[in-house]
Amino acid sequence: MLQYRFCFLIFAFLNIFSSESSAQNQIVTIAKVKDLTQQACDYLDETNYEKSLKKSGIALQYAFDIKNDTLISRNYNIIGINFHDLGEINKAIFFYKKALYYAERSNIVSLRMMITSNLGNLYFFEKKMYGHGIAYYKESLKFGKQQKYQKEVAITNLNIVWSYFKIGNYKAGLPYLLYINKHENDLKGKSDDVALNFLNGMYWSSENDTINADRYFKKAISKDDSKGEKADLAYAHLEYSRFLNKIGKHKEAYDNLIIYNKITGEQYSEEKLKKASVAGLNLELDEYKRQIEKIENEKTAQSQSLKKSRIIVILFILISFILLFLIVTLVKNIGLKKKHNLELVKAKEIAEEASLLKTQFISTISHELRTPLYGVVGITNMLLEEHKELSQSQHLSALKFSARYLLSLVNDILQINKIEENKVVLESLTFNISDEITVIKNSLSFLAQKNNNKINVAIDVDIPEYLIGDKLRLAQILMNLVSNALKFTKDGEVEIIVRLDKVEGKFHYLDFLIKDNGVGIAAVDQNKIFEKFVQVGRKDEDYQGTGLGLSIVKRLLGLFGSSITLESDLGAGTSFSFVIPFEHDPQKTKKIIEDIEVDLTSSDIYKILIVEDNQINQLVTKKIIEKNNFVCKVVDDGFGALTILENEQFDLILMDINMPLMNGFETTKRIRQLGLKTPVVALTAFDKDEITDEAISAGMNDIIVKPFEPVKLFKILNYLINESKNAG
């Protein structure tokens, strides 16, 4: 439809912007990029998609080299239009959104209008997502309030009229039609004249005004189609045929329908020729994408390497001073140490034995708990993916959230010594505070109903929609406090109140208050409740739990640099409050969301061998792998793996560690003894730090701890497989 005209609207403005914003020594380079961009547009106008994609790909590379966001956005848009025209809708969306991102960075209004209007056409006419399409059109109009954007505004209004009329909503489309009729001189295009006339005809037909409708339809079909604008003329004949049929002129309706079929038939034949070279073009475009991502990754790696080098130098200096201090101290106290050497040796042996027992206990419990949790999380995800009708189910969403929360809680309980030693690092994720609290409320609805309690939520409207921080740790804190309040309250209310305390730069300090009207806590017990395994005022028949909840809350708040305040009276209820700062950065939020939503994994199909003795884990892992269009086979133990590898080749092996007959380490050693260089990834419930040395010694390439995020798994798979193929 009209989105293809938006390739040319801003080229003159682009020339002005480039010349003003670039240094003198870049004029030649920018001129070359502009010339390549114009050639790509010209080839697109001629429907020569192969040359258009090649030229825009080269221009895009140059644009990245000179760091010109306007030219980057321009060429991403051209690539998106190519794929839109060729019917590659998902690729078109990807490149349109890339173009929009760089257009926003360059702050060029015409670019943003163009790209949002193109997205509107794609969602409305190709994906049939009418609401999304109209939203994009209206977003485009918001940018065009200035006089110099009249043409862009006129074309976007025409698109909106066509969209509303296509779904029969003439009332909604009428204001936009009246605007176009008033500003029709802004269109300046033959196709637009055809579209405007037959859209007027459609409107008057809907009003049963046959005279005006017939007049506009005849004006539309009287236009010459020699310049290639056949689509609009075909639509004009089709709508005119429907109008004639409506008023009983069946012969004339049939004649116009014949003309419509003739034009669309010619277009279909041309379309088949256009799509003939798509397969080859995809390979070349993928190469352009890989080159661009490689450049961006190299820049990021260089920046990170520089930061690490500085840290290493500082650490080296600090360690040198510490070592010097220790040497002096040791020299001064060597006499005392000799006297107590035997006692120290014995104490050391006792401490090492206790530490070893603790480590073995934590390792065993960790493995035995993570293994079934992997099945719970995996099967929950499978239910949501295979039964789309359950995606809105609060019960299943609560189950998924609770499973993940339980996994996180188990990890924290088992590694509470790491929390105390500040070894847990907070993550930076984008989240909506209202959504997070709603999920927590729904997850605890059963507990609320059990004690006939109500959960009331109040969130300050001044809090930004999206914040950046560790939402999972925040959820753990709130889950512990709210569930604790619900257990100690009957026939009452629990309030979750979030207020904006203050704003400092990009950080918004949120004041959380969890309040109940339950049994309350005696003053004498208030200093005890944050200790591990402490439960005050508990009867054997009441209030289940481990006594770890509030202890974990206190330690997690310490990670945020915060503390908790308690106010309570017996019989009057309890309130907990704390303040946590979260970052608000729209640009950073968009980057985080973009990295999450865009899937750039390889489209190649790889063959994976899964070595796993647990049948539930076999099912979950196999489903995850096959969902990504990989081919996989499963064996139950190490001997089975060695047998199948004698007859078949695989691109990668996922190896469990704790298996009967032969463990994963010994199996990997024997695979390497056979001379096989196939990448082996340990897929295990053991803690990664515990097995890293032994895994490397056995010949494994990487370790993934169950449960895991599928995105992380496929990132590692693609990296190792590509590295192996390049080395070969």
VOGU-3710 file (C-alpha; in Angstrom, 3 decimals, decimal comma):
1> mlqyrfcfli> 0,000/0,000/0,000  1,177/3,590/0,696  4,090/2,632/2,929  6,412/2,265/-0,056  6,232/5,991/-0,832  7,806/6,836/2,486  11,219/5,772/1,196  11,656/9,138/-0,569  9,924/11,756/1,549  12,837/12,908/3,692
11> faflnifsse> 15,856/12,539/1,458  16,239/16,293/0,942  16,021/16,830/4,689  18,547/14,047/5,205  21,030/15,888/2,996  20,682/19,031/5,102  21,027/17,158/8,397  24,078/15,176/7,317  25,942/18,224/6,062  25,227/20,204/9,233
21> ssaqnqivti> 25,985/17,503/11,789  29,204/16,048/10,328  32,798/17,153/10,509  34,521/18,524/7,423  36,776/15,491/7,039  33,702/13,204/6,783  31,969/14,987/3,875  33,288/12,550/1,252  32,311/9,521/3,318  28,838/10,867/4,082
31> akvkdltqqa> 28,320/11,784/0,430  29,187/8,203/-0,506  26,740/6,795/2,050  23,976/9,138/0,845  24,628/8,106/-2,743  24,434/4,390/-1,856  21,247/5,057/0,115  19,653/6,840/-2,829  20,649/3,973/-5,139  18,995/1,532/-2,716
41> cdyldetnye> 15,814/3,642/-2,860  15,905/3,771/-6,664  16,317/0,006/-6,943  13,456/-0,461/-4,466  11,232/1,754/-6,633  12,126/-0,491/-9,593  11,323/-3,571/-7,432  14,919/-4,768/-7,884  15,130/-6,114/-4,349  18,436/-7,907/-4,736
51> kslkksgial> 20,361/-4,736/-5,666  18,386/-2,613/-3,221  19,349/-4,893/-0,327  22,988/-5,008/-1,404  23,280/-1,238/-1,663  21,462/-0,607/1,627  23,600/-3,259/3,349  26,819/-1,550/2,241  25,440/1,866/3,140  24,421/0,575/6,571
61> qyafdikndt> 27,966/-0,652/7,234  29,402/2,743/6,282  26,793/4,522/8,405  27,869/2,510/11,453  31,519/3,336/10,687  30,863/7,101/10,768  28,341/6,749/13,643  25,554/8,600/11,791  22,260/7,583/13,471  20,153/9,242/10,743
71> lisrnyniig> 21,734/7,213/7,937  21,631/4,043/10,053  17,887/4,520/10,611  17,315/5,354/6,941  18,950/2,160/5,662  17,314/-0,042/8,309  13,987/1,345/7,055  14,856/0,567/3,404  15,739/-3,006/4,370  12,448/-3,268/6,274
81> infhdlgein> 10,459/-2,064/3,238  12,209/-4,647/1,038  11,188/-7,484/3,327  7,710/-6,005/3,749  7,255/-6,026/-0,019  8,629/-9,590/-0,248  6,237/-10,865/2,414  8,916/-11,520/5,069  6,791/-9,896/7,777  8,788/-10,832/10,896
91> kaiffykkal> 12,044/-9,628/9,364  10,331/-6,427/8,249  9,146/-5,772/11,826  12,649/-6,389/13,177  14,286/-3,899/10,817  11,497/-1,290/11,156  11,955/-1,322/14,932  15,727/-1,039/14,546  15,132/1,944/12,271  12,754/3,516/14,801
101> yyaersnivs> 15,309/3,124/17,602  18,003/5,000/15,676  15,472/7,577/14,423  14,636/8,400/18,032  18,335/8,753/18,788  18,808/11,119/15,848  15,643/13,068/16,821  14,522/13,445/13,170  10,738/13,891/13,183  10,267/12,929/9,511
111> lrmmitsnlg> 12,063/9,647/10,056  9,909/8,730/13,034  6,713/9,613/11,137  7,789/7,517/8,181  8,731/4,418/10,169  5,714/4,426/12,502  3,393/4,776/9,499  5,154/1,842/7,789  4,654/-0,235/10,935  0,982/0,752/10,923
121> nlyffekkmy> 0,560/-0,563/7,367  2,329/-3,797/8,227  0,314/-4,573/11,361  -3,029/-3,562/9,808  -2,865/-5,029/6,311  -0,401/-7,918/6,677  -0,785/-9,170/10,263  -4,506/-8,171/10,501  -3,801/-6,661/13,939  -6,070/-3,687/13,356
131> ghgiayykes> -5,699/-2,079/16,779  -1,901/-2,114/16,563  -1,982/-0,675/13,055  -4,278/2,237/13,957  -2,163/2,953/17,043  0,964/3,272/14,916  -0,817/5,601/12,460  -1,962/7,879/15,266  1,510/7,834/16,775  2,853/9,040/13,429
141> lkfgkqqkyq> 0,359/11,910/13,370  1,560/13,124/16,779  4,923/13,995/15,260  3,539/15,936/12,297  1,988/19,023/13,854  4,434/21,396/12,166  3,695/23,003/8,793  6,637/21,394/6,992  5,285/17,867/7,515  1,975/18,358/5,662
151> kevaitnlni> 2,683/15,719/3,039  3,609/13,061/5,611  0,497/13,927/7,622  -1,715/13,745/4,528  -0,476/10,291/3,510  -0,793/8,946/7,062  -4,375/10,258/7,271  -5,131/8,530/3,968  -3,772/5,254/5,401  -6,018/5,631/8,463
161> vwsyfkigny> -9,115/6,249/6,301  -8,352/3,177/4,198  -7,799/1,100/7,362  -11,066/2,087/9,055  -13,088/1,677/5,842  -11,556/-1,750/5,217  -13,053/-3,028/8,492  -16,350/-1,183/7,877  -15,900/1,492/10,543  -16,913/4,485/8,390
171> kaglpyllyi> -17,809/6,665/11,325  -14,290/6,451/12,784  -12,659/7,068/9,408  -14,812/10,052/8,414  -12,822/12,811/10,280  -9,624/11,686/8,554  -11,375/11,607/5,152  -12,623/15,154/5,656  -9,083/16,238/6,481  -7,705/14,667/3,282
181> nkhendlkgk> -10,447/16,203/1,143  -9,494/19,576/2,571  -5,734/19,036/2,049  -5,746/16,877/-1,073  -3,105/19,101/-2,715  -0,619/17,837/-0,130  -0,767/14,312/-1,608  0,737/15,141/-5,053  0,642/11,549/-6,263  -1,335/9,614/-8,877
191> sddvalnfln> -1,895/6,606/-6,619  -3,055/8,863/-3,842  -5,585/10,477/-6,186  -6,987/7,037/-7,087  -7,148/6,027/-3,417  -8,733/9,301/-2,315  -11,448/9,086/-4,982  -12,483/5,503/-4,348  -12,385/6,056/-0,555  -14,849/8,924/-1,047
201> gmywssendt> -16,920/6,557/-3,168  -16,883/3,946/-0,383  -18,036/6,507/2,144  -20,956/7,799/0,048  -21,909/4,218/-0,734  -22,106/3,529/3,016  -24,412/6,557/3,265  -26,536/5,201/0,349  -25,786/8,341/-1,703  -25,507/6,573/-5,079
211> inadryfkka> -24,934/9,741/-7,111  -21,870/10,922/-5,202  -20,589/7,391/-4,770  -20,810/6,684/-8,535  -19,119/10,010/-9,348  -16,109/9,353/-7,121  -15,702/5,731/-8,223  -15,675/6,763/-11,890  -13,011/9,393/-11,171  -10,917/6,721/-9,439
221> iskddskgek> -11,057/4,123/-12,248  -10,433/6,750/-14,915  -6,779/7,139/-13,832  -3,972/5,760/-15,990  -2,040/2,776/-14,532  0,931/3,001/-16,884  3,306/4,189/-14,169  3,026/0,989/-12,174  0,583/2,089/-9,456  -1,739/-0,820/-10,187
231> adlayahley> -2,672/-1,875/-6,650  -4,807/1,175/-5,880  -6,514/1,017/-9,306  -7,318/-2,655/-8,696  -8,882/-1,805/-5,338  -10,878/0,974/-7,018  -12,406/-1,522/-9,504  -13,091/-4,015/-6,712  -14,904/-1,488/-4,494  -16,774/-0,091/-7,493
241> srflnkigkh> -17,892/-3,623/-8,377  -19,238/-4,090/-4,856  -21,081/-0,765/-5,078  -22,633/-1,612/-8,459  -23,695/-5,003/-7,189  -25,241/-3,316/-4,167  -27,407/-1,025/-6,328  -28,427/-3,843/-8,693  -26,167/-3,132/-11,689  -24,859/-6,671/-11,837
251> keaydnliiy> -23,525/-6,583/-15,396  -21,366/-3,518/-14,756  -20,308/-4,973/-11,412  -19,152/-8,126/-13,163  -17,177/-6,102/-15,747  -15,318/-4,208/-13,025  -14,623/-7,433/-11,187  -13,060/-8,846/-14,385  -10,775/-5,781/-14,581  -9,809/-6,241/-10,913
261> nkitgeqyse> -8,930/-9,907/-11,489  -6,874/-8,989/-14,551  -4,796/-6,390/-12,695  -4,262/-8,556/-9,620  -3,405/-11,521/-11,828  -0,641/-9,489/-13,463  0,586/-8,429/-10,052  0,643/-12,017/-8,841  2,827/-13,062/-11,752  5,190/-10,191/-11,031
271> eklkkasvag> 5,171/-11,047/-7,341  6,392/-14,564/-8,018  9,393/-13,130/-9,870  10,114/-10,765/-6,991  10,258/-13,577/-4,460  12,425/-15,907/-6,566  15,726/-14,611/-5,144  14,655/-14,234/-1,493  16,650/-17,257/-0,275  19,930/-15,873/-1,570
281> lnleldeykr> 19,175/-12,387/-0,296  18,502/-13,702/3,224  21,970/-15,197/3,445  23,621/-11,941/2,420  21,485/-9,893/4,800  22,247/-12,270/7,681  25,908/-11,663/6,983  25,351/-7,924/7,222  23,579/-8,436/10,540  26,409/-10,573/11,907
291> qiekienekt> 29,001/-8,019/10,860  27,084/-5,205/12,556  26,592/-7,216/15,749  30,260/-8,195/15,705  31,336/-4,560/15,517  29,011/-3,601/18,374  30,182/-6,541/20,498  33,842/-5,752/19,860  33,340/-2,175/21,029  31,578/-3,379/24,168
301> aqsqslkksr> 34,315/-5,958/24,836  37,041/-3,342/24,459  35,282/-1,058/26,931  34,821/-3,870/29,444  38,429/-5,001/29,033  39,679/-1,489/29,815  37,547/-1,339/32,969  38,790/-4,767/34,086  42,409/-3,766/33,516  41,998/-0,759/35,782
311> iivilfilis> 40,389/-2,891/38,466  43,207/-5,456/38,220  45,855/-2,740/38,678  44,052/-1,360/41,738  43,620/-4,861/43,181  47,288/-5,647/42,555  48,365/-2,538/44,460  45,997/-3,317/47,338  47,101/-6,943/47,501  50,745/-5,851/47,496
321> fillflivtl> 50,150/-3,590/50,506  48,197/-6,320/52,274  50,940/-8,883/51,629  53,590/-6,456/52,889  51,567/-5,867/56,039  51,105/-9,606/56,548  54,812/-10,287/56,129  55,700/-7,704/58,773  53,035/-9,089/61,089  54,210/-12,659/60,579
331> vkniglkkkh> 57,800/-11,752/61,320  56,819/-10,056/64,589  54,621/-12,908/65,758  56,581/-15,914/64,535  57,715/-16,733/68,037  54,179/-16,870/69,393  52,971/-18,972/66,486  55,657/-21,602/67,059  54,417/-22,142/70,633  50,824/-22,650/69,560
341> nlelvkakei> 51,553/-24,461/66,269  50,190/-27,814/67,366  46,936/-26,322/68,664  46,505/-24,309/65,470  47,039/-27,401/63,322  44,392/-29,280/65,269  41,976/-26,329/65,102  42,584/-26,036/61,366  41,836/-29,723/60,822  38,609/-29,427/62,807
351> aeeasllktq> 37,571/-26,289/60,872  38,382/-27,879/57,505  36,428/-31,003/58,417  33,437/-28,915/59,505  33,677/-26,793/56,338  33,888/-29,927/54,197  30,842/-31,461/55,867  28,902/-28,224/55,425  29,911/-28,008/51,756  28,940/-31,651/51,139
361> fistishelr> 25,598/-31,137/52,850  24,821/-27,991/50,858  25,924/-29,663/47,617  23,746/-32,721/48,202  20,663/-30,743/49,235  21,177/-28,324/46,350  21,304/-31,136/43,793  18,344/-33,038/45,237  16,119/-29,930/45,380  17,106/-28,316/42,078
371> tplygvvgit> 16,510/-31,532/40,121  12,711/-31,740/40,814  12,377/-27,944/40,658  13,819/-28,074/37,142  10,963/-30,423/36,225  8,334/-28,175/37,889  9,546/-25,004/36,160  10,046/-26,749/32,812  6,658/-28,492/32,752  4,916/-25,229/33,775
381> nmlleehkel> 6,549/-23,459/30,820  5,533/-26,349/28,538  1,892/-26,044/29,643  1,884/-22,316/28,907  3,519/-22,801/25,502  1,525/-25,830/24,318  -1,844/-24,598/25,619  -2,073/-20,961/24,623  -5,599/-20,775/26,009  -4,075/-21,037/29,503
391> sqsqhlsalk> -1,780/-18,023/29,026  -4,279/-15,734/30,818  -4,916/-18,185/33,647  -4,119/-16,561/36,976  -3,700/-20,002/38,547  -1,052/-21,168/36,089  0,709/-17,798/36,165  0,737/-17,991/39,945  2,106/-21,543/39,757  4,913/-20,427/37,456
401> fsaryllslv> 5,743/-17,429/39,632  5,629/-19,524/42,813  7,858/-22,216/41,309  10,449/-19,654/40,318  10,132/-17,945/43,671  10,570/-21,291/45,441  13,668/-22,003/43,363  15,147/-18,634/44,287  14,238/-19,153/47,947  15,852/-22,614/47,991
411> ndilqinkie> 19,013/-21,196/46,441  19,151/-18,418/49,020  18,548/-20,756/51,962  21,197/-23,194/50,769  23,661/-20,375/50,090  22,833/-18,159/53,068  26,517/-18,126/53,925  27,148/-16,453/50,558  24,573/-13,765/51,345  26,252/-13,084/54,665
421> enkvvleslt> 29,612/-12,777/52,892  28,144/-10,390/50,274  28,717/-12,823/47,404  25,215/-12,407/45,950  25,094/-9,742/43,212  21,877/-7,854/42,432  20,621/-7,915/38,837  19,394/-4,991/36,722  16,076/-5,850/35,060  13,241/-3,686/33,760
431> fnisdeitvi> 9,923/-4,125/35,599  6,592/-2,488/36,391  5,998/-2,209/40,141  2,218/-2,509/39,773  2,516/-5,708/37,692  4,952/-7,283/40,176  2,719/-6,583/43,171  -0,355/-7,862/41,277  1,416/-11,165/40,606  2,378/-11,427/44,289
441> knslsflaqk> -1,205/-10,668/45,339  -2,598/-13,333/42,989  0,001/-15,877/44,149  -1,033/-15,393/47,774  -4,782/-15,311/47,125  -5,188/-18,897/48,372  -3,489/-18,085/51,669  -5,660/-14,953/52,006  -8,851/-16,943/51,441  -7,764/-19,567/53,947
451> nnnkinvaid> -7,815/-17,043/56,808  -10,631/-14,927/55,295  -8,319/-11,965/54,733  -8,330/-9,194/52,136  -5,223/-7,845/50,409  -5,433/-4,132/49,571  -2,876/-2,480/47,286  -2,151/1,264/46,982  0,580/2,479/44,622  1,658/6,105/44,245
461> vdipeyligd> 0,687/7,431/40,782  3,916/9,445/40,640  6,012/6,271/40,438  7,302/5,802/36,828  5,793/2,997/34,758  9,116/1,204/34,286  11,958/0,904/36,785  15,303/-0,887/36,672  16,488/-3,147/39,506  16,455/-6,675/40,925
471> klrlaqilmn> 12,746/-7,435/40,710  13,176/-11,072/41,834  14,862/-10,064/45,122  12,161/-7,431/45,670  9,494/-10,087/45,036  11,150/-12,379/47,618  11,071/-9,594/50,217  7,408/-8,748/49,569  6,334/-12,410/49,362  7,917/-13,143/52,758
481> lvsnalkftk> 6,402/-10,073/54,446  2,898/-10,394/52,929  2,660/-14,162/53,481  3,837/-13,631/57,068  1,120/-10,996/57,585  -1,569/-13,286/56,106  -0,577/-16,205/58,357  -0,841/-14,108/61,525  -4,096/-12,348/60,561  -7,597/-13,826/60,521
491> dgeveiivrl> -10,753/-12,131/59,237  -8,757/-8,977/58,624  -6,867/-6,940/56,053  -3,298/-6,798/54,778  -2,234/-3,579/53,041  0,590/-3,185/50,529  1,358/0,524/50,179  4,075/1,910/47,901  4,910/5,630/47,930  7,490/7,684/46,083
501> dkvegkfhyl> 9,750/8,917/48,896  12,210/11,069/46,909  14,043/11,384/43,580  17,805/11,806/43,299  19,038/11,988/39,718  17,885/8,845/37,921  17,070/7,019/41,162  13,536/6,930/42,579  13,356/5,926/46,248  10,238/3,811/46,907
511> dflikdngvg> 8,826/3,565/50,427  7,155/0,162/50,989  4,696/-0,429/53,849  3,252/-3,898/54,653  0,544/-3,488/57,282  -1,894/-5,919/58,898  -4,430/-5,881/61,748  -3,517/-9,324/63,049  -2,251/-10,657/66,389  0,762/-8,322/66,602
521> iaavdqnkif> 4,214/-8,908/68,132  5,147/-8,305/71,744  7,782/-5,636/72,353  10,055/-8,165/74,048  10,093/-10,339/70,899  10,549/-7,631/68,265  14,363/-7,785/68,318  14,386/-11,577/67,946  12,221/-12,127/64,879  14,954/-11,255/62,369
531> ekfvqvgrkd> 17,240/-14,019/63,645  17,479/-17,326/61,791  15,057/-20,108/62,788  13,220/-17,906/65,323  9,426/-18,029/65,620  7,776/-16,129/68,457  4,359/-16,822/69,965  3,944/-20,003/67,925  1,747/-22,905/68,888  2,264/-26,374/67,446
541> edyqgtglgl> -1,051/-26,275/65,623  -0,536/-22,772/64,212  1,564/-20,971/61,636  3,727/-23,304/59,620  7,175/-22,205/58,480  10,926/-22,482/58,993  11,549/-19,212/60,787  13,869/-18,074/57,998  11,547/-15,628/56,208  12,278/-12,431/58,099
551> sivkrllglf> 15,960/-13,322/58,413  16,192/-13,585/54,631  14,249/-10,303/54,250  16,751/-8,492/56,451  19,744/-9,861/54,526  18,209/-9,129/51,126  17,472/-5,543/52,160  21,111/-5,293/53,166  22,031/-6,081/49,569  19,909/-3,083/48,482
561> gssitlesdl> 21,663/-0,922/51,103  18,417/-0,654/53,054  17,049/-1,657/56,465  13,637/-2,632/57,776  11,521/-0,839/60,377  8,995/-2,671/62,585  6,011/-1,218/64,457  3,658/-3,558/66,311  1,314/-3,882/69,297  -0,265/-7,047/70,608
571> gagtsfsfvi> -3,778/-7,370/69,262  -3,467/-4,266/67,080  -1,453/-5,585/64,156  2,010/-5,136/62,665  3,614/-2,937/60,028  6,955/-3,380/58,248  8,470/-0,562/56,203  11,621/-0,079/54,144  12,957/2,152/51,358  14,706/0,881/48,191
581> pfehdpqktk> 16,114/3,022/45,356  15,372/1,927/41,766  16,760/3,462/38,609  14,478/5,174/36,065  16,178/5,518/32,670  13,869/5,301/29,593  16,779/4,791/27,171  18,335/2,038/29,263  14,898/0,450/29,714  14,366/0,340/25,938
591> kiiedievdl> 17,793/-1,250/25,489  17,053/-3,939/28,099  13,631/-4,697/26,547  15,108/-4,774/23,050  17,789/-7,244/24,123  15,108/-9,460/25,640  12,533/-9,395/22,803  14,788/-9,609/19,736  15,801/-13,138/18,989  18,923/-13,300/16,811
601> tssdiykili> 19,712/-16,970/17,345  20,943/-18,939/14,381  18,379/-20,387/11,995  20,602/-23,431/11,347  19,322/-26,798/12,571  21,802/-28,588/14,843  21,857/-32,143/16,156  22,085/-32,400/19,953  22,729/-35,471/22,160  21,178/-35,351/25,665
611> vednqinqlv> 22,774/-37,648/28,271  20,402/-37,635/31,292  19,146/-40,367/33,646  16,101/-38,526/35,070  13,078/-39,125/32,805  11,275/-35,896/33,753  14,390/-33,859/33,056  14,800/-35,748/29,768  11,300/-34,649/28,745  11,797/-31,003/29,756
621> tkkiieknnf> 15,229/-30,608/28,139  14,110/-32,375/24,939  11,067/-30,072/24,633  13,192/-26,952/25,112  15,715/-28,098/22,478  13,121/-29,177/19,893  11,138/-25,951/20,365  14,102/-24,150/18,792  13,910/-26,437/15,736  16,945/-28,464/16,811
631> vckvvddgfg> 17,125/-32,230/16,400  18,010/-34,187/19,525  18,400/-37,723/20,821  18,338/-38,875/24,446  20,314/-41,638/26,201  20,048/-42,674/29,869  23,715/-43,015/30,884  27,357/-42,686/29,864  27,585/-46,118/28,253  24,604/-45,277/26,064
641> altileneqf> 26,343/-42,062/25,009  29,549/-43,887/24,006  27,544/-46,458/22,035  25,537/-43,945/20,005  28,621/-41,805/19,306  30,249/-44,765/17,548  27,550/-44,644/14,869  26,274/-41,038/14,771  27,721/-37,539/14,726  26,337/-34,680/16,836
651> dlilmdinmp> 26,982/-30,939/16,878  26,920/-30,771/20,703  26,423/-32,966/23,780  24,445/-31,956/26,910  25,904/-34,071/29,745  24,369/-34,677/33,177  26,953/-35,181/35,968  25,269/-37,370/38,584  24,373/-40,581/36,667  24,458/-44,282/37,575
661> lmngfettkr> 27,078/-46,668/36,162  29,304/-43,879/34,804  29,159/-40,212/35,782  29,374/-37,272/33,375  33,055/-36,548/34,039  34,210/-40,094/33,235  31,938/-40,213/30,171  33,444/-36,981/28,834  37,008/-38,281/29,386  36,234/-41,406/27,344
671> irqlglktpv> 34,660/-39,307/24,584  37,870/-37,265/24,348  39,923/-40,484/24,308  37,997/-41,511/21,196  39,354/-38,387/19,474  35,963/-36,655/19,299  36,107/-32,855/19,551  32,331/-32,400/19,804  31,536/-29,626/22,360  30,308/-31,023/25,700
681> valtafdkde> 28,230/-28,865/28,079  27,565/-30,018/31,641  23,819/-29,721/32,342  23,670/-30,280/36,094  21,975/-29,367/39,367  25,341/-29,074/41,168  26,639/-25,612/42,048  28,881/-24,368/39,244  31,784/-23,383/41,510  31,971/-26,908/42,935
691> itdeaisagm> 32,575/-28,734/39,654  34,331/-26,180/37,416  37,866/-27,552/37,891  36,856/-31,189/37,436  34,705/-30,316/34,383  37,613/-28,540/32,662  39,946/-31,422/33,522  37,506/-33,927/32,006  37,357/-31,951/28,734  34,000/-30,183/29,092
701> ndiivkpfep> 33,501/-26,848/27,323  30,970/-25,142/29,612  28,548/-25,608/32,536  24,831/-24,739/32,816  23,087/-25,098/36,193  19,494/-26,407/36,259  16,960/-24,815/36,219  18,158/-22,438/33,537  16,762/-19,798/31,164  16,377/-21,241/27,611
711> vklfkilnyl> 17,828/-18,022/26,125  21,062/-18,602/28,064  21,193/-22,235/26,928  20,833/-21,419/23,221  23,331/-18,591/23,479  25,934/-21,041/24,774  24,927/-23,727/22,233  25,232/-21,407/19,243  28,551/-19,986/20,445  30,179/-23,391/21,039
721> inesknag> 28,843/-24,941/17,839  29,945/-22,009/15,674  33,348/-21,956/17,383  33,741/-25,691/16,757  32,780/-25,390/13,083  35,134/-22,434/12,533  37,979/-24,320/14,210  37,288/-27,332/11,993
//
